[in-house]
Amino acid sequence: MKLALFDDWRLGVVDADAQMIWDVTDGLIGPRDSDPFGAGWWVRMCRDFDLVRPKIDRLVASSDARPLSAVTLRAPVLNPGKVLATASNYGEHVAEMREVVLDRVAGHVDGLLLSFDVFLKAPSSIVGPGDAVILPSSEVENGREIHHESELAVVIGREASHIPEADALEHVLGYTVALDMTVRGDGDRSRRKSYDTFTPIGPWLVTSDEIGDPGGLDVRLEVDGECRQRARTGDMLVSVAGIISYASAVMRLDPGDVILTGAPPGVGEVHAGEVMVSHISGIGTMRNPVQIGAR
């Protein structure tokens, strides 16, 4: 099932051909606040999806769909308590950072940046699948490179704490596409990745039962038609299940939390006026233009 948030953060189901959308907001359990800061209903939906799904299925079967082009898609997550990102999880990306990128953008190679780990990004950096990424003018004027990183993202359904890897995927509600935008250089990684608009997510969330093995997906990113990133999620050094298990040993993962699973090779600089098109097989495509922020 493809779950979407649209217009004033209503809940929708997108058809298999990504042409139509059903409004299934009435299938939610409990009240829904149209204010996006009132995210409790979304967290409950993530947690209780098995209870909500039969009502959603009945609404899809009994109501009329609208053209997807007639609505505005939002990010298919809502005020998550945490956005976790994963560092150094594709071998070829580690190599490109060690051999090319870090020396150019920082003047030295920091071994800590080349080791697998997880770190936090600000949830306020999330924007939707058609929204612009705004480059901070101060960083651009200082000559900093700002890079794209197209990644598979995980949305947690069931609370997870100290979860064995073998059980980790049972705690996943679904998967979506994300960009982990990054100001390259020295300084705290979380800060450099947390500017407003630096985490586009979309176009919708595909439930875990529809995806099956998250290690069998193709990730691709184009900038103005040029293919920059192309990889298979099975090339991750640590699998999706391994990331969840590792993170849950440090912090409790709550329903609605988002995990970015790491950048494939091919990261590179973007400039105002360009358009990034991110695609993951079995999920979908999002298109984010790049703009420069006000001084």
Secondary structure, 3 states (H helix, E strand, C coil): CEEEEECCCEEEEECCCCCEEEECHHHCCCCCCCCCCCCHHHHHHHHCHHHHHHHHHHHHHHCCCEEHHHCCECCCCCCCCCEEEEECCEHHHHHHHHHHHHHHHHCCCCHHHHCCEEEEECHHHEECCCCCEEECHHHHHCCCCEEECEEEEEEECCCECCCCHHHHHHHEEEEEEEECCEECCCCCHHHHCCCCCCEEEEEEEEEHHHHCCHHHCEEEEEECCEEEEEEEHHHECCCHHHHHHHHHCCCCECCCCEEECCCCCCCEECCCCCEEEEEECCCEEEEEEEEECCC
